[in-house]
Amino acid sequence: MLLLLLRTLLVCAIPGALAQLGEELDLDLADFDLDISPRRVPRQVKTLLTKEIKPHIQELTIKTTIISRYAFTAVYCAMLNRHSAASEGVFHFQIPAGAYVSNFTMIIGGRVYQSEVRPREKKVKQDNGKPKHKESGDASSEPEVEVFKMAVSIPGRNRAVFLLTYEELLQRRLGRYEHVTSLRPLQLVSRLSLDVTIADHSPIRDLEVLPLRNGKAPARPEPPITTAIKHEKNVCRITFSPSIVQQAKITTNGLLGDFVIRYDVQRDLGIGDIQVLNGHFVHYFAPKDLPVVPKNVVFVIDTSASMVGTKIKQTKDALLTILRDLRPGDSFNFVSFSTRIKVWQPSRLVPVTPLNIRDAKKFVYMLVPTGGTNIDSAIHTGSLLLRKFLSGPDAGPNSVSLMIFLTDGRPTVGQTLSTAILGNTRSIVQEKFCIFTIGIGNDVDYRLLERMALENCGMMRRINEEADASAMLKGFYEEIGTPLLSDIRINYTDDSVQYVTQRLFTNYFNGSEIVIAGKLTNQSAESLHVQVTASNNDRSIILETDVPLRHRQLETEKHVKEARAAMAAGAKAPGSAQGLGVALGSIAEDFVERLWGFLSVKEGLRSRLLSQTSKEREDHIHQATNLSLTYHFLTPLTNLVVEKPEVLADGTMAPAPTIKPASGETVSAANELPRDIEDENSEASKVKPGSQTSSPSNTVGKVERRPAKKSITVSKTSADGDPHFVVEFPLSKLTVCFNINGEPGHVLSLVSDHKYSGVTVNGKLIGAPAPPGSHKQQRTYFSTIIIVVDRPRRAYIEVTPKKVILDGRDRMVLPCHSTVAVDSGVLSVSIVGKSNVTVTVGGNISFVILLHQYKNPAPYQRDHLGFYIGNSKGLSHNCHGLLGQFLYEDVGLAQLPAGGDVKPSQVLKVKGRSVPVVQKSRRIYSGTQSVDCWFARNNAAKLIDGRYEDYLAPHMFDTGDWPHGTNSA
């Protein structure tokens, strides 16, 4: 009877208790900021969320823009600490191994923590000769993906926002580009969204979204649930935004998998696709419909004891498939190696016949793992087979020869020193054929395999321990199994391009793509001559054309505009990260230059590995490091440094120095995100003649409050407008002026004193159409000014019409529409909103940069900058550059007498040279003052030392010394 009563009470009480529990769970879910009603969330999901101890990810938004195969990705992650005590939040995101991180920012407690890319310090050798702090995995090459991870303490009842951007060039494999986004937040996310925009100059075809790739076999080969695809001719948009309930149906641990997009573009026969933008070009070359070139291939397969089990089974499976794919006309052989070396057909390669294929399958079936790993002898044996075949009568004159080498371990038998193995390989190969290397698992010397492939015109592929080795081996062979061309050489008009990436290629395989980028030295040229030479089987191929540069520039600009419009449409979606699309759009405007920088860094890193001398290696390291810093790339040569917030014991943020802005001033510094800047209607720095710009009384930064700076007098020595250069010579009481007719994308050296005061100023030109009726075809203006300081430590300021980047003690991004002053210790910057930027170095050097902006610009107007020297006392007498060379010079004016029909003329005496000049009037300080000056024609010929081309810097951060002499009189 008692048991029956208890049972009755329980049955009556349970519904009420469950209802109360459900209400409590619904109340707790309010903190999670779900995008659906809590009542629609299943109980098990509610329980998972409310039991979560670590900070919860409220929003994870990923936006990618792929513009002409160059991908920009921005990740926005908002994380909430629901508890009163501080808790560690971990931002964890997988990026493709070939990509470079270009920015990382944290916003915690309302404060911004901006990352900085710095050169990686050289490893210090200990007494035993080994590098200090060397990680155990240093010998391994990069995996297929890399994990970006940042752990930070989040104050109680507070949010942290993480912003990550990275860039990559998509590789074409098997006739498709593949873009992969890792969706592994390690927990269920309140609002998860992925937005990918693909914009291409050529029509997009064969677009495909695969099921989530997470190791599980999909029930149906369909795109993930909620995937939406909008496909137009040249622009596609793919979105994926599963609710928290839909995520839980896939997995409850947050490991959703890889979101994979594949596509290709339509191609025309001929020279390929060349795009031109802002002084740079990119050339995509992927010919098709060519006869297949016969190949001579030796498979060198590891059969050591460690291959036992799944590895050897999957390897055999792949080799049997590859044997079926060999074509008539191919020649082949097999070498297996462990402690001993076994050759299937001693001393020769055999043709592909049904009988030979049958016998080869028997050899593969009989492979048995045993013994150690003799890599050196295996490479030597395979190389001798190929060398002997190539010197005999059976080898075709233009056939492609290659070795496919597979191992799962490090050398343990025979020669085990990597440097000796590489040297022996070079000696035996002698550039007669290519070696393609494959590593399986985690116990492989991937550095050895990577260098072996690079030094012998091949590629290296890494297969993870848990991966399907059979499928990956088949896929890798398919990539290189159909050679179409060999000995490809791509040439451009010699005097029209510079800093061109690799343009000589050993082989071209069907379904791949060759990508070359470079700088244009003469953008006013009407065309660029392109020539491609290659061999196909028994014939030579020559392709030639003249590319109309102006037409391609306009086409590329139209293409970028379409991409920006598509991104802006995606940015209108609700959410905290809606500005990501706009930010990516602004980066895309320089996608060709950034693609060139990306490829140049990759090439520098490869050249570093291939260097034969220490000097050659250091040169490649220096070049690649400078480019990495220029484009803010995190590479093997750089580190990403970011300050972490200080959280007190009670779970609150440590107070930061706060300074109230002066009346009427808007302060924006390191603790405030830069906002979008409104265009101004030509309100460009109304600085009065000979007037002064002064810093605001409040200096905001990481340092303590400082008194107001002294006012700075703006001189006439300047480069402004188109650009018009003005040089003031106070001792001579003369003013000289000249024009520089540069090309868009050119970087001009304005002040070069790196060796003495440590100061360098470079300016980058942007192009614009000439106004109607003008005698010029185009105009150029300064779009960016970089000031680099190397003493007492490296710092720089980058100024554009929209923002100022100060990289000193910290990295700050300041909008130009706000009034603010920041002192980094080495550099000080004072911004008068919508007017000018004053940069001070060490108290005795100052520069003023005028901001020229337009609210509704005409087609020939561009937002640009004007550069003025304020105080040059700290610059040395050896200072150079287009303006710097005149700071301590004196000039004289002389009149040449009339003779015959020749009228009297004026000449300027500069450093013993006679420069013909005419009198002109120039408007400076945004047109508020006219100055009479003596004008030197022809790009300042004889006025400046050397020629105009001598002042072109390879990149914005170049600090090279002046290497040239002077003109003769």
N, C-alpha and C positions, 0 to 999 in steps of 0.2 A: 504494500500500500504506500509506503514511504517512497519507494523507487518510482511508483507511478506518479506521485505528486511532484517529485523533482523533475521528472521528465516533462510534465505538463507546464511547470514554471519555465523551464528552459525553452520550450517551444514557443511560449508566449513572449518571452523576453528577447529572443534572437532577432526578430524583425525590427524591433525598436532599436536594439543595440547596433544592428547593421546600418540602419538609417542614420543613426547619430554618427557612426564611424564614417559613412559616406559623406555627410555634411562637413565633418572635420577635414576629410581628405580634400573635398572641394575647396574649403577655405584655405588650406595649405597650398593648393595649386595656384592661388592668386599670384604668388611671387614668381611663378614660372613664366608668366606672360605668354600663355599658349595662344595659338592662332585659331583654336576651336573651343567650344564650350566645355568646361570641366565635366559636365554631366555626360558628354559623349566620349569621354576617355575611359577605356576599360579599367576595371579595378586593379588588375595586375600591373598595368602601366602606372596608375596612380601610386600604388604601393612602391614601385621602383623609384619613382621621382621623390616621394616624401622621405624615403629611407636614404636618399643620396646624401653623403657627407661632404664630398668635394664640391667646389663651386659648380653651379649649373650653367650650361651654355644656353642662353636665351635665344641667341641668333647666330647663325653661321651662313653668311652670304658669300658666294664665290662668283665672280664675274670674269669672264675671259673674252678678249677680243683677238681674233686671228685675222690679221690683215696681210694678205699675200704670204701666207704660211709662217709669218712671224707672230708668235702668240704672247700677249700680255695678260697676266692673270693677277687679279686683286682679291685678297681674302679678308673678310671682315668677320671678326668673332667677338661677340659680346658675352661676358661671363659674369654671373651674379653669385656673390657670397651671401647666402641667406642668413647666416649665423652671426651672432654678435661678436664672436672672437675672430681674429684674423685667420685666414685659411690660405693654403698654397693652391694657386691656380696654375695649371699646366696647359699652355698652348702647344698643340701637337699637330703638325701637318706634313704630309708626305708630298714632296715635289719630285718631278722627273730628274733623274741624275744629270741629264744634259742641260738642265735649266740653270739660270743664275738668279739668285735673290737680288732684287734691286732696291728694296726698301723694307724697313720694319719699324713700326711705331707702336707704342703702348700709351693708352690713356687710362690713368688710374687715379681715382679721387679727383677727377677734373683736371689733372695735370698731364701734360704731354711729355713723353720720353721718346725722343727721336734717335734712331740708330745712326752710327757713323761707320763708314768703311775705311779701314786703315791698312797700310801695308803689313803683311805678316812678318814678324821679326824672325831673323835668321836663328836657327837652332844653335845653341851654344854647346860646343864639344866639351865633354868631361875629360879627365886625365886618361881614361881608357880608350878615348877616341870615339866613343859612341855619342850620338846626339842626346842632349838632356831632354827629359820629359817626352821621349819618343813613345807614341802609342804602339801597342802590340799589333794593331791592324794596319800599320803604315805601309806594309808591303802590298796590300791589296788595292786593286783599282776601284773606281767608283762602281757601286751596284746599279741596278736598274732604277731604283728610287732612292732618295735621300730623305731623312726625317729632319724637319726644322722643329726644334723644341725650345721652349722658353718657359721656365718656372719662375713665378713671382708671387709674393705675398700680397693677398688682397685684403684690405681693411674690412672689418665687420660691417654687415649691412651695406655693402658697397659693390660697385661694378668695375670691371676691367674690360677695356676694349683693345683688341689686338688687330693691327693692320699689316698685312704682308703682301708684297708684290714680287712677282718673278717673271722672267722672260725666257723664251726658248724658240729656236727655229725647228719647225716640224720636219722630220726626215721622211722622205718618200720611200716606202718599202713595198714591194710586190704590187706596185701600181696604186697605192693608197697612202694618204697621210693619216696618221692616227694621233688623236689628242686624248690624253688620259687625265682625268681629275680624280684624285683620291678622296673618297668620302668615308673617313674613318675617325669621327670625332670622339670615339671611345665612350659615348653615352648618347641617350636620346636627346634630341635638340628640339626646343620649342618651335623655332622657325628656321627651317633649313631650305635654302634655295641655291640653285646653280643656274647661271645664265651665260650661254656661250654664243657669241656673234662671230660668224665667219664672213669675211668680205674679201673678195678676190677680183683682180683685174680681169681674169678669165671666167667664163661661166662655170659654176660649181656643178659637179655631176657625181653620181654614185654615192650620195649621202646616206649614211647608215649609222644608227644608234644601236649599240649592242646591249644585251642584257647585262646587269651589273656583274662585273668580273670579281668574284670573291672565293673562288675555289669550289663553289657548288655548281652542279649541273643545272642549268635553268630548265624549268618545266616546259616553257615555250620560248622559242627564239624571238622574243619581242622586246622592244625598249622598256625600260623600267616604268612602273606605274606613275602616272601624272606627267610623263614626258610629253612636251608639246613641241612640234616642229613647224616652223614657218619657212618655207623654201621658195625664194625668188631666184632670178637668174644669176645674179652676182653676189647676193647677200642671203645668208641663212641665219636663223635664230633658233636655238634649242634651249628649252627651259625644263627644269626638273625641281619640283618643290613638294616633296611628300610631307604630309602632316605627321605629328608625333605618333599617331595611331598607325599610319601607313609604314612609318619607319619600324615600329615594333613588330609588324607582321613580317618584315624582312629579317630583322634581328633585334634583340633587346640590348646587345652590348655595344651598339654604336659602330660596329664594323660593317658598314653597308657594302663596301667594295669600291671598285674602280668604275667610273662612268666613262665609257669609251665611245668616241665619235670617229668614224672613218669617212673619208671623202677623197675625191680627186677633182681635177679641173680639166676643162677641155683644152686641148693643145693643137696648135697649127704646126704643120711641117715647116722645117727651116731652122733658123738660127736660135730660136727660143724666145722667151719673154724678157724684155728689158724694161725696167721701170726707173724713172729719174725723179728725184725730189731733193730740193735744198742742197744742191752741190754734190750729191752722192748718187750712185746708181747700183742696182742689183740685177744680176743676169741669171735667169733660171733656164737650164738646158736639160731637156729630157726627150731625146728623139725616140721615135717609135717606128714600127713597120719596117725594120731593117732585118736582113738575113742574120741568123744566129751564127756566131763565130764558134768553130770547133774548139774544144778545150782539152787540155792534158792535165789530169788531176791524179794526185797521189794522196790517199787517205792514210794518215798516221794515227793509230788508235791505241790509247793506253789500256793495257790488260793487266795492270798490277793488281795485287791482292785487294786493295781498297775499292776496286770497281765491282766487287762481288755483290750479287743481289740485284736490286732494282736498277742500279746504274748500268750494268752490262746488259741487262735485259732490254732497257729502253734504248741503249746505244745500238744494239743489234737490230731492233725493230726499225729504227730510223735508217740505218745503213741498208737494210733490205728494201725500204721504200726508195731510197736514193738510187740504188742499183736499177730499179725499174724506170727511173726518170732519166738515166743516161741516154744520150742520143747517138744514133749512127754518125760516125765521124769523130766522136770523142775517143780518147785513149785514157786508160786508167790502170791503177795498181793499188794494193793494200800493204801496209806495214803495221804490224802489231808489236808493241814493246812493253816489257816489264824489266826484269833483270837482263833478259836476253831479247834479241831482236829477231823477229820472224818476217820474212817477205813472201807474199803469195806467189808472185811470178818473178823469180830472181833476175836481176840485170835488165829488165825491160818493162815498158808499158805495153799493154795489149789493147787492140781495138774493141769497140763494143759490138759483140756478136751474141746470138742466143747461147752458144756454147760457153763463151767466156763469162757471161752473166750467170749461167747456172753454176759454173765452177767457183765463181766469186762468192755466191750465196753459201756454198758448202764451207768455204774458208770462214765466212762470218759466223755461221752456225757453230763452228768448232772453236771459237775464241773462248778461252778459259782463264779467268783471273788468277794470277799467282805471282809472287815475287815482288821486287822493288820497282823503282821508276827511273829509267835511264833516258832522260829527255835528250841529252846531248847526242848520244849515238843514234837515237831514233830520227832526229832532225837530219843528221849527217847521212844516214842511209836513204831516207826519202829524197834528199837533195841530190845525191848521186844518181838515183834513178831518173829524176827529171833532167839533170844535166846531160846524162848519156843519151836520153831520148831526143833532146833538143839538138844535139850535135849530129844526130843520124838523119837518114833520108826520109823517115816516116813523118817527121814533124812539119806541119804546115807553116808557111812563112809568117802568117799573121794570126796563128792560133794563140789562144790564151792559156798560159800555164800557171797552175796554182797547186799549193799544198794545203790540205785541211788537216789541222793538228788538234787532237782532242786529248785532254788529260783531266784527272780529278785530284792531282797531288803536286807536291814539290819534288824536285830532283833528289833522289836518295842513292842512286847508283852511278858510278862513273864520275864525270865532271858535275859538281853540284854548285859551283859558284856562278851566279847569274851573269856577271859581267863576262866571264870566260865563255859561257854558252852563247851569249849574244855575239861576241867577237867571232867565235867559230861559225856561227850561223851566217854572219855577214860574209865571211871568207868563202864559204862553200856556195852560197846563193849567188853572189856577184851580180845582183840585180837582174837575173835571168828569169825569175818567176816571183810570184807573190805567195806569202804565207798567211793563211787565215786561221786564227787560234780560237779554241773554245775551251772554257774552264767549267767544270761541274762541281758545285759544292763550295764549302767554306775553307778547305785546306789547300787552296791553290795559290801559287805565287802569281797573282794577277798582274803585278807590275812587270814581271818577266814576260808574260804572254802579251801584254799591251805593247811593250817596247819591241818585242819580236815582230809583231804584226805591223807596227808603225814603220820600223826600219826596213820592212820588206813589202811595202805597198799593199798591205792587207788590212783586215779589221779584226778586232777581238770581240767575242761575245761571252757574256757571263750567264750561267744557268744556276739559279739558286738550288739549294739542297732539296727543297720541297716542291720545286717546279716540275712540270711534265717535260723531262729531258727529251723524250722522243719527239714530241710536237715541236719543241724549240729547235732541235737539230734539223728536222725536216724544213722548218721555216727558214733557218739560216742558209741551208743549202739552196732553197728556192730563190733566195735573194741573189746568190752569186752563181747559180747554175746556168744562167742564160746570158753570157756575154754578148754584147752587140757591137761594141767599139773597143779599140785599144789605142794607146799612145795619143790621147786627146790633148790638143794644145789650143788654147783660146787666147787670141791676141786682140788688142784694141789700139787705136791711134796713139802712138808713143807719147806725143806731146799734149795729149788731151786727158790723160788719166794718171793717177798716182796712188800709192798705198793700196794697190789691188791685192786681194787675197789670192789664194792658190789658184793657178790657171793651167797647170800641167797635171794630167791625170792618167794613170796607167791603164785603167779599164773603166768601161761604163757597162753596168749590168741592167738588163731589162727591168722596168718597174722602179728604178731608182731615179735620182735627180742630181745634177751638178749645180751648185749655187756659188756664184762669184760676186763680190761686192768691191767697190772702190770709190775714190773721190774723183770728181771732175775738176781739172785744172783750168779749163777754158769753157765756161758755160755759155759764153756768147757765140761759140761755134754752132753752126747750123746742124751739124750731124757728127756722129761718132761711128767710125768704121770698125766693124767687128768681123773677125775671121776665125773660123773653127776648122782645124785640120785633124783628121783621125784616120785610123785604118779599120776596115771591115772585111774580114776574111782575106781575100786575095786582091783587094782593091783599096785605093786611097780615096778619102772623101775630103772635099774642101767646100765649106759653106761660107759665103761672104754677103754682107749687106751694109748699108749705111743707115744708121738709126737716127731719125729726126729728133734731136734733143728737146727742142721747144715743145713739139707736139707730144712727146712722151711725158714731159713735165706736166703739161695741162691734163693729160689723161690720168696721171697718177694723182694729181691734186683732186680731180673729180672723184676718183676712186676712194681717196681718204675722206672726202666730204660725205660720200654715201655711207661709209663705215661709221663716221661720227653721228650721222643722222640715225642710223640703226641703233647705235649705243645709247644715244640720248632718249630714244623711244623706250628702250629697256630701262633707263634710269628713272622713268616716271613712276615705276611701280612703288607702292608704299613700302616703308621699312627704313630702319635707321641707316642702312648702307646705300641709300639711293644715289649718293654722289659718286659712287665708284665708277659707274659708266662714264660720267662726265670726265673724271680724272683720267681714265684710260683713253678717252678720246683725245685729250690734249697730248698725251704721250705719243699716240699714234701719228700725230702730225710729223714726227721725226723718225718714223719707223725705219726708213731706209738707212739713215745714219746709225741708228741703234743696232740694226741688223749688221751693218758693216763693223761696228765696234764689237758685237758679239762674235762674229766670225774671226775677227782679227785677234781677239783674246784667245779663242780656241786654237788658232793657228800658232800663236806665240807659245802656248802651253805644249803643243805638239813639238814645235821646234826646240823647246827647252829639253824635252826628252831625247831628241835626236842629236843634240849638240855634241861635238867631238872634243871641244876645248872648253876650259872654264870661262874664258873671256866670252866666247860665243854664247855659252849658257847664260852668263850674267847679262849680256845684251838683250837676249830674248826675255829674261825675267824682268828686266827694267822696262822694256816696251810693254809687255803684257800687264805689268803692275800699274803703269801709268794709265793705260786704257781702262783697266778695272776701276781705278779711282775716278776717272773722268765720267764713266757711266754708272758709277756706284754699284758695281757688280761684286757680289761675294763669290770669289774664285779660290782655287788652291793657293793663290798668292796674297790673299787679303783676309782680314778678319772683320767681323761685324761686331761693333762695340755699342752697348746700350746701357745706360744707367738704370738701376732698379730703385723703386721707391723704398723709403725707410718707414717701416710700420712699428709703432710703439707697442709696449707690452699689453696695453689695454685694448689692442685691436684697432686703434685709430692711426691715421697718417701723421707722420711727423710734420710740424708746421713748416711751410716754405716761406722765404722772405717775401713779404707783400708790401708793395709801395703803391699808394693811391696816385692815380694819374692827376696831372694838373688840370685845372679848369678848362673844359672844352677840348681835352685831348682824349683820343682813343688809344688805349695801350693794347698791343698784341705782341706777345713774346713767347717764350718756350712753354708757357703754361696755358696757351690758347691755340686751338686749331686754326690754321689759316682758312678764311672764308673765300668763297668765290668772289672775284673782283669785278665790279661793274665797269664797263668801258666808259671813259670820259670823253666829252666832246671837245677834244683838243685842248684840255686844260693842262697843258704840259708845262710844268715848272715855271711859273711866272717869276723868274729871278731877275731883278732889276740890274741894270748895268753897273758893274763894279760893286755890286751890293754884297751882302753876306748871308750865309745860311748858318743857322745856329741850332745846336742840339736842344731838345726839350730839357727842362730842368730835372726831370725824373728819368733815370736810366734803369731799365728793367732787365734783369738777367739772373744768372745764378749767383752773382756777386752782391756785395753789400751796396747800399745807396752811395752814390757818388755825386759830387757837386756838378753843376752845369759846366759843359765844355766851353772853351773860348770860341768866339765866333771865327768863322773861316772866310777869308776873302777869295772870291772866285776870279781866277785870271782869265785872260783871253786865250791862252794856249789850250786848244781843244780839238776834238773831232766830233762833229755833230752833223745831223742832216744826212746828206746823200753819199758818202760822208764828205763833208768839207772840213779840211784841216786848217787851223789857224795857229801860228806860232808867234809869240810876242818876244821881242829882243829888247829888254828895258835899257841896256847900256847903249845900244845903237839908236834907241827911240824909233825902231822900225817894227812893223808887223808884216809877216809873210804868210801867204796862204797857198794852198794847193788842193787838188782833188785826187782821190784814189778811185779809179774805176775797177773795183774788185768784182768778184763773182759770188753769187749766193753760196754759202757754205764755207767760204774762205775764212780762216782765222788769222787776224792781223796782230802782229806784235806792236803794241803801242808804247809800252815802257818795259825795258829789259835791263834789270839791275840785280839779277839773281846772285851773281858771284860776289857782290859787294854789300849792298844793303839788304839783300834777300828778297827784294820786291820785284814782281813781274805782273804786268797788266796785258791781257789779251782780249780782243773783241771779235765776235763772230758776226758775219754779215748775213742778212736775209734779203731776198729779192722781192721786187714789186714791179708791176708794169709801169711804163712811163706815162705821164699825163697826156691827154690828147694834144697834138701839135708839138710835142717835145722832139728834139733832135736825137734823143737817146732811145734805145730799144727797151731798156729796163733801168730801174734804179736799185741801189743797194743801201741798206741801213744797218746799224748795229742792233741786233736782237738780244745779244748777251754780252755782258762784260764780266770777266773773271779777274780777280785780284788775288794773287798767291803770295804768301809771306812764308819764308823758311826760317826766320829767326825771331825769337829764341827757339820756337818750335813751329812746325808746319801748321798753317791755317789758311783758309781761303774764304772769299766772299764771291758769290755768284749773283749777279743782278740781271733781272729781266724786267720788262715793263709791268709784269704782274706780281712778281715776288722777289724776295731776297733770301738767299740761303747763306747762312753764316755757319761755317764749320771751324770752330776754334776749340775752346774748352768743351763745348757741347755743340751739337748740330741743331740749328734752329731754322725754321721756315717762317718768314715774316711777310705778310701781304703788303703791297705797296700803297693800298688805299688808306692805311692807318698810320698815325703818327706815333713813333716809338724810337727809343734809343737803347742799344744793347752794347755792353762792353765785355768782350771775351778775354781780355787780358792782353792778347797780341793785336787783335783788330777791334776797332770800335765802329759801330754803324749807327747813323742817325737818319731816320726816315721822316721826311715831311710829307704826309699823306697826299697822294696824287700830284706831287710836285718834284721832289728830288731826294737823292740818297747821298749822304756824305760819309765817306770811309776814311778813318784816321788810323795811321800806322805809327805807333811809338811816339806820338806827339809832334813829330817834325816832318811828317809826310801826310798829305791829305789829297783826296780826289773827290770831286762832286760829279754825280751822274744825274742828268736830267731825264725825267720820265715823260715821254711823248705818247699820249693815248688818244684814241678817237672813239666817240660814242657810236657814231654811224659812219664808219670809214667808207670813202669812195674806193673803187676797185684798185686805184693806184696808191692808196694810203696803207701803211702798216704801222702798228704800234712799234716804237723804237726808242733808242737811248741816245743821249749825248754825253760825251766824256770830257771833263774839264779838270785841269791840274790846279789844285788849290795851293798846296804848300809842297815845294820840292827840295827843301833844305836838307832833308835826310837822305836824298838820293845822291849817289856818288858822281864824280866827274867822268867816270867811265860808263855812265848810264847810256843805253841805246834804245832802239825802237823807233817807230815812225815819229813819235813826239819826243821821246827821251833823249835822242841824240842832240837836240838843240838847246837843252836846258842851260848849259854852261858855255855856249858858243856865242861869238860876236860876229856880226855881219857888216858889210859896207855896201853902199850903193854907188855905182859909177855910170856915166853916160858915154855911150859909144857915139862918136861924131858922125854926122851925115856924110855920105859919100855917093856921088852920082845920083841915082834914083832912090837910094836908100835913105829913109828918114832917120833922124837921131833916135836911139833906143837906149833903154836902161838895162843894166846887168847887175846882178847881185853877186858880191864876192863872199863865198862861203868855203872855208877850209882850203883856200887857194884855187877854188873852182869858180868859173864865170857862168852864171845862170841867167839866161834871158828872162826878163819879167815884164809884166804890164800892170798898170794900176787898176785895181778893182775895188768894189765895195761888197762887204759880206755882212749878213745879218747873223748875230749870235744871241745867246741867252733867249732862245725860243722866239727870236724875231723882235725882241724889245730894244736891241741896240744895233746900230750899223757901225762897222769898223772899216776904215780904209786900209788896204793891204796891197802888197806887191805879189802878184800871182805868177807862180811857176807852172808851166804847162807840162803835158805828156807824163802824167803820173809822177810829177816832181823829179823828172830826170835831171841829174847832176846836182839837184838840191839835196836829195837824200843820199846817204852812202849806199853804193851798190845799186840794185834795181828793185822795183816793187816786189818781184817774186822772192827776193831774199827775206822779206818780212812775213812770209806765209808760214804759220806754225802748223805742225802736223795735227795738233789737237789743242783743246782749250787750256789744258794744264801744262803745256810745254813751257819749260823754263830754260831752254837752250841759250847758250851765250852767243853773241854776235860773232860769226866765224869769218866774216868777209872783210876785205880791205875797203879802200875808198876809191871814188872815181878820180880819174886824172883831170887836171884842169881843162 
